[in-house]
Amino acid sequence: MPDDFDEILFNLDAIVLEEQEYIVGFGFVDTKNGSLESIFVDPRFIGRGFGKQIANELISIAKKSGLYTLKLASSLNAIKFYESMGFVAGKKTSWKHPSGFELACIPMTKVI
C-alpha cells in the first residue's frame, strides 16, 4: 500500500477494520451515487466475517443517508459473497480502471 494510504481511506470516509494496528479490511460507499464502491479484505483474513462486518456497516450508512437501493460492480470472485448479502446479479460487463486496464465484473443491486 502507498505510504499515504491511511489518508486516502480517511478522505473517502472508509470503514477500516484493524487488528493489532494492521489493516485487515476496508470499504466505502458513495451515498451521492448510491453505490458500494469497494470492500477489500486482506486474503490472510478471508473467511472470518470481516467482509460481512464491513458490508453491513456500509449498508447501514447507505440507509441512514436515505438510500433505498444500493448498487455495485462485483469482481467475478466476489459474486457469491454479495449474493449472500442480498445483492442480485445482472449481466456480465467490464469495468475500466482510471489507469486504463479493464476487469470483468457483474453489476449487482440490493433494495435496502
DRENRO-278634 format. One record per residue: residue number from 0; residue in three letters; x, y, z of N, C-alpha, C, O in turn. Coordinates in nm, 2 decimals. Layout:
% DRENRO-278634
NODE gudo voba n_px n_py n_pz ca_px ca_py ca_pz c_px c_py c_pz o_px o_py o_pz
NODE NUM ALA X Y Z X Y Z X Y Z X Y Z
...
//
This chain:
% DRENRO-278634
NODE gudo voba n_px n_py n_pz ca_px ca_py ca_pz c_px c_py c_pz o_px o_py o_pz
NODE 0 MET 0.08 -0.12 0.00 0.00 0.00 0.00 0.09 0.13 0.00 0.20 0.12 0.06
NODE 1 PRO 0.04 0.23 -0.06 0.12 0.36 -0.06 0.13 0.41 0.08 0.05 0.38 0.17
NODE 2 ASP 0.24 0.49 0.10 0.26 0.54 0.24 0.15 0.62 0.29 0.12 0.62 0.41
NODE 3 ASP 0.08 0.69 0.20 -0.03 0.78 0.24 -0.17 0.71 0.23 -0.27 0.78 0.22
NODE 4 PHE -0.17 0.57 0.23 -0.30 0.50 0.21 -0.40 0.53 0.32 -0.52 0.54 0.29
NODE 5 ASP -0.35 0.54 0.44 -0.45 0.57 0.55 -0.51 0.70 0.53 -0.63 0.72 0.56
NODE 6 GLU -0.44 0.80 0.47 -0.50 0.93 0.44 -0.60 0.92 0.33 -0.71 0.99 0.33
NODE 7 ILE -0.58 0.84 0.23 -0.67 0.81 0.12 -0.80 0.76 0.18 -0.91 0.80 0.14
NODE 8 LEU -0.79 0.66 0.26 -0.91 0.59 0.32 -0.99 0.69 0.41 -1.11 0.70 0.40
NODE 9 PHE -0.91 0.78 0.48 -0.98 0.88 0.56 -1.06 0.98 0.48 -1.17 1.01 0.51
NODE 10 ASN -1.00 1.02 0.37 -1.06 1.11 0.27 -1.19 1.05 0.21 -1.28 1.13 0.17
NODE 11 LEU -1.19 0.92 0.20 -1.31 0.85 0.14 -1.42 0.82 0.24 -1.52 0.76 0.21
NODE 12 ASP -1.39 0.86 0.37 -1.48 0.81 0.48 -1.50 0.66 0.48 -1.61 0.61 0.50
NODE 13 ALA -1.39 0.59 0.46 -1.39 0.45 0.45 -1.41 0.39 0.59 -1.37 0.45 0.69
NODE 14 ILE -1.47 0.27 0.59 -1.48 0.19 0.71 -1.35 0.10 0.71 -1.32 0.04 0.61
NODE 15 VAL -1.27 0.11 0.82 -1.14 0.04 0.82 -1.14 -0.05 0.94 -1.17 -0.01 1.06
NODE 16 LEU -1.12 -0.18 0.92 -1.10 -0.28 1.03 -0.95 -0.30 1.05 -0.88 -0.33 0.96
NODE 17 GLU -0.91 -0.29 1.18 -0.77 -0.32 1.21 -0.76 -0.43 1.32 -0.85 -0.45 1.40
NODE 18 GLU -0.65 -0.50 1.31 -0.62 -0.59 1.41 -0.47 -0.57 1.45 -0.39 -0.59 1.37
NODE 19 GLN -0.45 -0.53 1.57 -0.31 -0.50 1.62 -0.24 -0.40 1.53 -0.13 -0.43 1.48
NODE 20 GLU -0.31 -0.29 1.50 -0.26 -0.18 1.41 -0.23 -0.23 1.27 -0.16 -0.16 1.20
NODE 21 TYR -0.29 -0.34 1.22 -0.28 -0.38 1.09 -0.41 -0.37 1.02 -0.51 -0.41 1.08
NODE 22 ILE -0.42 -0.31 0.90 -0.54 -0.30 0.83 -0.58 -0.44 0.77 -0.52 -0.50 0.69
NODE 23 VAL -0.69 -0.49 0.83 -0.75 -0.62 0.79 -0.84 -0.61 0.67 -0.84 -0.69 0.58
NODE 24 GLY -0.91 -0.50 0.66 -1.00 -0.48 0.55 -1.06 -0.33 0.56 -1.04 -0.26 0.66
NODE 25 PHE -1.12 -0.30 0.45 -1.18 -0.16 0.44 -1.28 -0.16 0.33 -1.29 -0.25 0.25
NODE 26 GLY -1.37 -0.06 0.33 -1.47 -0.04 0.23 -1.53 0.10 0.24 -1.51 0.17 0.34
NODE 27 PHE -1.59 0.14 0.13 -1.65 0.27 0.14 -1.77 0.27 0.04 -1.78 0.19 -0.05
NODE 28 VAL -1.87 0.36 0.07 -1.99 0.37 0.00 -2.00 0.52 -0.05 -1.97 0.61 0.02
NODE 29 ASP -2.05 0.53 -0.18 -2.07 0.66 -0.23 -2.22 0.69 -0.22 -2.30 0.64 -0.30
NODE 30 THR -2.26 0.76 -0.12 -2.40 0.79 -0.09 -2.46 0.88 -0.20 -2.58 0.88 -0.22
NODE 31 LYS -2.38 0.96 -0.26 -2.43 1.05 -0.37 -2.48 0.97 -0.49 -2.59 1.00 -0.54
NODE 32 ASN -2.41 0.87 -0.52 -2.44 0.79 -0.64 -2.51 0.65 -0.60 -2.55 0.58 -0.69
NODE 33 GLY -2.53 0.63 -0.47 -2.60 0.51 -0.43 -2.52 0.38 -0.46 -2.58 0.28 -0.50
NODE 34 SER -2.39 0.39 -0.45 -2.31 0.27 -0.49 -2.21 0.23 -0.38 -2.14 0.32 -0.32
NODE 35 LEU -2.20 0.10 -0.36 -2.09 0.05 -0.27 -1.97 0.04 -0.36 -1.97 -0.04 -0.46
NODE 36 GLU -1.87 0.12 -0.33 -1.76 0.13 -0.42 -1.65 0.03 -0.40 -1.57 0.00 -0.49
NODE 37 SER -1.63 -0.02 -0.27 -1.52 -0.11 -0.25 -1.53 -0.18 -0.12 -1.57 -0.12 -0.02
NODE 38 ILE -1.51 -0.31 -0.12 -1.48 -0.38 0.00 -1.36 -0.47 -0.03 -1.36 -0.54 -0.12
NODE 39 PHE -1.26 -0.45 0.06 -1.14 -0.53 0.04 -1.11 -0.59 0.18 -1.11 -0.52 0.28
NODE 40 VAL -1.08 -0.72 0.18 -1.03 -0.79 0.30 -0.90 -0.86 0.26 -0.89 -0.93 0.16
NODE 41 ASP -0.79 -0.84 0.34 -0.66 -0.90 0.32 -0.69 -1.05 0.30 -0.75 -1.11 0.39
NODE 42 PRO -0.63 -1.11 0.20 -0.65 -1.26 0.18 -0.62 -1.34 0.30 -0.68 -1.45 0.32
NODE 43 ARG -0.53 -1.30 0.39 -0.50 -1.38 0.51 -0.61 -1.38 0.61 -0.61 -1.46 0.70
NODE 44 PHE -0.71 -1.29 0.59 -0.82 -1.28 0.69 -0.96 -1.31 0.63 -1.06 -1.30 0.69
NODE 45 ILE -0.96 -1.36 0.50 -1.09 -1.40 0.44 -1.15 -1.52 0.51 -1.07 -1.61 0.56
NODE 46 GLY -1.28 -1.52 0.52 -1.35 -1.63 0.58 -1.37 -1.61 0.73 -1.42 -1.71 0.80
NODE 47 ARG -1.34 -1.50 0.79 -1.36 -1.47 0.93 -1.47 -1.37 0.96 -1.48 -1.33 1.08
NODE 48 GLY -1.54 -1.34 0.86 -1.66 -1.25 0.88 -1.63 -1.10 0.87 -1.71 -1.01 0.89
NODE 49 PHE -1.50 -1.06 0.84 -1.47 -0.92 0.83 -1.54 -0.85 0.71 -1.58 -0.74 0.72
NODE 50 GLY -1.55 -0.92 0.60 -1.61 -0.87 0.48 -1.76 -0.84 0.51 -1.81 -0.73 0.47
NODE 51 LYS -1.83 -0.93 0.57 -1.97 -0.91 0.61 -1.98 -0.80 0.71 -2.08 -0.72 0.70
NODE 52 GLN -1.89 -0.79 0.80 -1.89 -0.68 0.90 -1.88 -0.54 0.83 -1.96 -0.45 0.86
NODE 53 ILE -1.79 -0.53 0.74 -1.77 -0.41 0.66 -1.90 -0.38 0.58 -1.95 -0.27 0.58
NODE 54 ALA -1.95 -0.48 0.50 -2.06 -0.46 0.42 -2.18 -0.42 0.50 -2.26 -0.33 0.46
NODE 55 ASN -2.21 -0.48 0.61 -2.32 -0.44 0.69 -2.31 -0.30 0.74 -2.41 -0.23 0.75
NODE 56 GLU -2.19 -0.25 0.78 -2.18 -0.11 0.82 -2.20 -0.02 0.70 -2.26 0.09 0.72
NODE 57 LEU -2.15 -0.05 0.59 -2.17 0.03 0.47 -2.32 0.04 0.43 -2.37 0.14 0.39
NODE 58 ILE -2.39 -0.07 0.44 -2.53 -0.08 0.41 -2.61 0.01 0.51 -2.70 0.08 0.47
NODE 59 SER -2.57 0.01 0.63 -2.63 0.09 0.74 -2.61 0.24 0.71 -2.70 0.32 0.72
NODE 60 ILE -2.49 0.27 0.67 -2.46 0.41 0.63 -2.54 0.46 0.51 -2.60 0.57 0.51
NODE 61 ALA -2.56 0.37 0.41 -2.64 0.40 0.30 -2.79 0.42 0.34 -2.85 0.52 0.29
NODE 62 LYS -2.84 0.34 0.43 -2.98 0.35 0.47 -2.99 0.49 0.55 -3.09 0.56 0.52
NODE 63 LYS -2.90 0.52 0.64 -2.91 0.64 0.71 -2.90 0.76 0.63 -2.95 0.87 0.66
NODE 64 SER -2.84 0.75 0.51 -2.83 0.86 0.42 -2.95 0.88 0.33 -2.96 0.97 0.25
NODE 65 GLY -3.05 0.79 0.35 -3.18 0.80 0.28 -3.19 0.72 0.15 -3.29 0.73 0.08
NODE 66 LEU -3.09 0.63 0.12 -3.10 0.55 0.00 -3.19 0.43 0.02 -3.21 0.38 0.13
NODE 67 TYR -3.26 0.39 -0.09 -3.35 0.28 -0.08 -3.29 0.16 -0.16 -3.33 0.04 -0.14
NODE 68 THR -3.20 0.19 -0.25 -3.13 0.08 -0.32 -2.98 0.11 -0.32 -2.94 0.22 -0.31
NODE 69 LEU -2.90 0.00 -0.34 -2.76 0.02 -0.34 -2.71 -0.07 -0.46 -2.75 -0.18 -0.48
NODE 70 LYS -2.61 -0.01 -0.53 -2.56 -0.08 -0.65 -2.41 -0.10 -0.63 -2.35 -0.03 -0.55
NODE 71 LEU -2.35 -0.20 -0.71 -2.21 -0.22 -0.70 -2.17 -0.29 -0.83 -2.25 -0.35 -0.90
NODE 72 ALA -2.04 -0.30 -0.86 -1.98 -0.38 -0.97 -1.89 -0.48 -0.90 -1.79 -0.45 -0.85
NODE 73 SER -1.94 -0.60 -0.90 -1.87 -0.71 -0.83 -1.76 -0.77 -0.92 -1.78 -0.80 -1.04
NODE 74 SER -1.64 -0.80 -0.86 -1.55 -0.88 -0.94 -1.61 -1.02 -0.94 -1.69 -1.06 -0.86
NODE 75 LEU -1.56 -1.10 -1.04 -1.62 -1.24 -1.06 -1.60 -1.33 -0.93 -1.69 -1.41 -0.91
NODE 76 ASN -1.49 -1.31 -0.86 -1.47 -1.39 -0.74 -1.55 -1.35 -0.62 -1.55 -1.42 -0.52
NODE 77 ALA -1.62 -1.24 -0.63 -1.69 -1.19 -0.51 -1.85 -1.20 -0.53 -1.92 -1.16 -0.44
NODE 78 ILE -1.89 -1.26 -0.64 -2.04 -1.26 -0.66 -2.11 -1.34 -0.55 -2.21 -1.29 -0.50
NODE 79 LYS -2.06 -1.46 -0.51 -2.13 -1.54 -0.41 -2.14 -1.46 -0.28 -2.24 -1.46 -0.21
NODE 80 PHE -2.03 -1.39 -0.25 -2.03 -1.31 -0.12 -2.14 -1.20 -0.13 -2.22 -1.20 -0.03
NODE 81 TYR -2.15 -1.13 -0.23 -2.25 -1.02 -0.24 -2.39 -1.09 -0.25 -2.49 -1.03 -0.19
NODE 82 GLU -2.41 -1.20 -0.32 -2.54 -1.27 -0.32 -2.58 -1.31 -0.18 -2.69 -1.30 -0.14
NODE 83 SER -2.48 -1.35 -0.10 -2.51 -1.39 0.04 -2.55 -1.27 0.12 -2.62 -1.28 0.23
NODE 84 MET -2.52 -1.15 0.08 -2.56 -1.02 0.14 -2.69 -0.97 0.09 -2.73 -0.86 0.13
NODE 85 GLY -2.75 -1.04 -0.01 -2.88 -1.00 -0.06 -2.88 -0.92 -0.19 -2.98 -0.87 -0.24
NODE 86 PHE -2.76 -0.91 -0.25 -2.75 -0.84 -0.38 -2.79 -0.93 -0.49 -2.77 -1.05 -0.48
NODE 87 VAL -2.85 -0.88 -0.59 -2.89 -0.95 -0.71 -2.81 -0.92 -0.83 -2.79 -0.80 -0.86
NODE 88 ALA -2.76 -1.02 -0.90 -2.66 -1.00 -1.01 -2.73 -0.97 -1.14 -2.84 -1.02 -1.17
NODE 89 GLY -2.67 -0.89 -1.22 -2.71 -0.86 -1.35 -2.62 -0.93 -1.45 -2.57 -1.04 -1.42
NODE 90 LYS -2.61 -0.88 -1.57 -2.53 -0.95 -1.68 -2.39 -0.90 -1.67 -2.36 -0.79 -1.64
NODE 91 LYS -2.30 -0.99 -1.71 -2.16 -0.97 -1.71 -2.12 -0.85 -1.80 -2.17 -0.84 -1.91
NODE 92 THR -2.03 -0.77 -1.75 -1.99 -0.65 -1.82 -1.84 -0.63 -1.79 -1.77 -0.72 -1.74
NODE 93 SER -1.79 -0.51 -1.81 -1.65 -0.48 -1.77 -1.64 -0.35 -1.71 -1.73 -0.26 -1.73
NODE 94 TRP -1.54 -0.33 -1.62 -1.52 -0.21 -1.55 -1.38 -0.16 -1.59 -1.28 -0.23 -1.59
NODE 95 LYS -1.37 -0.03 -1.63 -1.25 0.03 -1.67 -1.18 0.11 -1.56 -1.24 0.21 -1.51
NODE 96 HIS -1.06 0.07 -1.52 -0.99 0.14 -1.42 -0.94 0.27 -1.48 -0.91 0.28 -1.60
NODE 97 PRO -0.93 0.38 -1.39 -0.88 0.51 -1.45 -0.74 0.50 -1.52 -0.71 0.58 -1.60
NODE 98 SER -0.66 0.40 -1.48 -0.53 0.39 -1.54 -0.54 0.31 -1.68 -0.44 0.31 -1.75
NODE 99 GLY -0.66 0.26 -1.71 -0.67 0.21 -1.85 -0.70 0.06 -1.86 -0.76 0.02 -1.96
NODE 100 PHE -0.67 -0.02 -1.76 -0.70 -0.17 -1.77 -0.85 -0.19 -1.74 -0.91 -0.12 -1.67
NODE 101 GLU -0.90 -0.31 -1.79 -1.04 -0.34 -1.77 -1.05 -0.47 -1.70 -0.96 -0.56 -1.72
NODE 102 LEU -1.15 -0.49 -1.62 -1.18 -0.61 -1.54 -1.32 -0.65 -1.57 -1.41 -0.57 -1.58
NODE 103 ALA -1.34 -0.78 -1.59 -1.48 -0.84 -1.60 -1.55 -0.82 -1.47 -1.49 -0.83 -1.36
NODE 104 CYS -1.67 -0.78 -1.47 -1.75 -0.76 -1.35 -1.90 -0.79 -1.37 -1.94 -0.80 -1.48
NODE 105 ILE -1.97 -0.80 -1.26 -2.11 -0.82 -1.26 -2.18 -0.71 -1.19 -2.15 -0.69 -1.07
NODE 106 PRO -2.27 -0.63 -1.25 -2.34 -0.53 -1.18 -2.44 -0.59 -1.09 -2.51 -0.69 -1.12
NODE 107 MET -2.45 -0.54 -0.97 -2.54 -0.60 -0.87 -2.62 -0.49 -0.80 -2.57 -0.38 -0.79
NODE 108 THR -2.74 -0.52 -0.75 -2.82 -0.42 -0.68 -2.89 -0.49 -0.56 -2.90 -0.61 -0.55
NODE 109 LYS -2.92 -0.41 -0.46 -2.99 -0.46 -0.34 -3.09 -0.35 -0.29 -3.05 -0.23 -0.29
NODE 110 VAL -3.21 -0.39 -0.26 -3.31 -0.30 -0.20 -3.27 -0.30 -0.05 -3.26 -0.40 0.01
NODE 111 ILE -3.25 -0.18 0.00 -3.21 -0.17 0.14 -3.32 -0.11 0.21 -3.32 -0.09 0.34
//
